[in-house]
Amino acid sequence: MQNRQHPLTVITFGTFDVFHIGHLNVLERARKLGNRLIVGVSSDELNQRKKARLPVYRESERLKIIDSLKCVDAVFLEESLERKAEYIRHFQADILVMGDDWKGKFDEFSSLCEVIYLPRTPSVSTTTIIEVVKAM
């Protein structure tokens, strides 16, 4: 148990496009690790750069969806992957949570906070959902 004067803050990042039960599961589990959950939602431009496509839902809509969840205390727009350390420091995050499909990719931040990879919900994927809808 950490001896902190401030609430234990958890931070996570994602696109959260075509919001589904897997997103909700990881956010609820992340929130249980601390007193506050801060969520960085990837900007449309960032998503275009990292996935070579725009999200189905615009960043303003995705921010509103994530902000409306009971388990989320605050949201912000993640505009650059290179600024993760800055975001962690800014929000004074104690824990960084990511899905286990990213295992090892965020270990570089372990000098700033604890890094935890949570298991993804089996058989649920935004990419798969988009492909199913496109095929209809």
C-alpha positions as CSV (number, residue, x, y, z in Angstrom):
1,M,0.0,0.0,0.0
2,Q,1.4,3.4,-1.0
3,N,1.5,6.2,1.5
4,R,0.0,9.1,-0.5
5,Q,-1.4,12.4,0.6
6,H,-3.6,12.6,-2.5
7,P,-6.1,10.1,-3.8
8,L,-4.7,7.2,-5.8
9,T,-5.0,8.2,-9.4
10,V,-5.3,5.8,-12.3
11,I,-4.8,6.9,-15.9
12,T,-5.5,5.0,-19.1
13,F,-5.6,5.8,-22.8
14,G,-7.6,4.6,-25.8
15,T,-9.5,5.5,-28.9
16,F,-12.8,4.0,-27.6
17,D,-14.4,4.0,-31.0
18,V,-17.6,2.0,-31.4
19,F,-17.9,1.7,-27.6
20,H,-18.5,-1.8,-26.5
21,I,-18.5,-4.1,-23.4
22,G,-14.8,-4.7,-23.6
23,H,-14.2,-0.9,-23.2
24,L,-16.5,-0.7,-20.2
25,N,-15.0,-3.8,-18.6
26,V,-11.4,-2.4,-18.7
27,L,-12.5,1.1,-17.5
28,E,-14.5,-0.4,-14.6
29,R,-11.6,-2.6,-13.6
30,A,-9.1,0.3,-13.9
31,R,-11.3,2.5,-11.6
32,K,-11.3,-0.2,-8.9
33,L,-7.5,0.1,-8.7
34,G,-7.7,3.7,-7.3
35,N,-9.8,6.6,-6.1
36,R,-9.8,8.5,-9.5
37,L,-9.8,7.4,-13.1
38,I,-8.5,9.8,-15.7
39,V,-9.0,8.7,-19.4
40,G,-7.1,10.0,-22.4
41,V,-9.2,9.7,-25.6
42,S,-7.1,9.6,-28.8
43,S,-7.8,12.6,-31.1
44,D,-9.1,11.9,-34.6
45,E,-5.8,13.1,-36.0
46,L,-3.8,10.8,-33.6
47,N,-6.0,7.8,-34.6
48,Q,-5.4,8.6,-38.3
49,R,-1.7,8.6,-37.7
50,K,-1.5,5.4,-35.7
51,K,-4.2,3.3,-37.4
52,A,-4.3,4.9,-40.9
53,R,-8.0,5.6,-40.6
54,L,-10.3,8.0,-38.9
55,P,-12.5,6.7,-36.1
56,V,-16.2,5.9,-36.8
57,Y,-17.2,8.4,-34.1
58,R,-15.7,11.9,-33.9
59,E,-13.4,12.8,-31.0
60,S,-16.1,15.1,-29.5
61,E,-18.6,12.2,-29.4
62,R,-16.1,9.7,-28.0
63,L,-15.1,12.2,-25.3
64,K,-18.8,12.7,-24.4
65,I,-19.4,8.9,-24.2
66,I,-16.4,8.3,-21.9
67,D,-17.1,11.3,-19.8
68,S,-20.7,10.1,-19.2
69,L,-19.5,6.8,-17.5
70,K,-19.9,6.6,-13.7
71,C,-16.4,5.0,-13.4
72,V,-14.6,7.9,-15.1
73,D,-13.7,11.0,-13.1
74,A,-12.1,13.0,-15.9
75,V,-11.3,12.8,-19.6
76,F,-8.9,14.7,-21.9
77,L,-7.9,14.6,-25.5
78,E,-4.7,12.6,-26.1
79,E,-3.1,14.4,-29.0
80,S,0.3,12.7,-29.2
81,L,1.7,9.3,-28.2
82,E,5.0,11.0,-27.4
83,R,3.3,13.0,-24.6
84,K,2.2,10.1,-22.5
85,A,4.9,10.9,-19.8
86,E,3.7,14.5,-19.8
87,Y,0.1,13.4,-19.3
88,I,1.1,11.0,-16.5
89,R,2.9,13.8,-14.7
90,H,0.2,16.4,-15.3
91,F,-2.5,14.3,-13.8
92,Q,-0.1,13.0,-11.0
93,A,-1.1,9.4,-12.0
94,D,0.0,6.7,-9.6
95,I,-1.0,3.8,-11.9
96,L,-1.1,3.5,-15.7
97,V,-3.5,0.9,-16.9
98,M,-3.6,-0.6,-20.5
99,G,-5.0,-3.7,-22.1
100,D,-2.8,-6.7,-22.1
101,D,-2.6,-6.6,-25.9
102,W,-0.1,-3.8,-25.1
103,K,1.9,-5.9,-22.6
104,G,5.5,-4.5,-22.3
105,K,4.9,-1.5,-24.5
106,F,4.4,0.9,-21.7
107,D,7.0,-0.4,-19.2
108,E,9.2,2.7,-19.9
109,F,6.7,4.6,-17.7
110,S,7.4,2.4,-14.6
111,S,9.8,5.1,-13.3
112,L,6.8,7.5,-13.2
113,C,4.0,5.2,-11.9
114,E,3.0,1.6,-11.6
115,V,2.2,0.1,-15.0
116,I,-0.6,-2.6,-15.0
117,Y,-1.8,-4.5,-18.0
118,L,-5.4,-5.8,-17.7
119,P,-6.8,-8.8,-19.6
120,R,-9.0,-7.9,-22.5
121,T,-12.6,-9.1,-22.7
122,P,-12.4,-12.3,-24.9
123,S,-14.0,-12.2,-28.4
124,V,-14.6,-8.4,-28.4
125,S,-12.8,-6.1,-30.7
126,T,-13.6,-2.8,-32.3
127,T,-11.9,-3.8,-35.5
128,T,-13.9,-7.0,-35.6
129,I,-17.2,-5.1,-35.0
130,I,-16.4,-2.6,-37.8
131,E,-15.6,-5.5,-40.2
132,V,-18.9,-7.3,-39.3
133,V,-20.9,-4.1,-39.9
134,K,-19.0,-3.4,-43.2
135,A,-19.9,-6.9,-44.4
136,M,-23.6,-6.4,-43.8
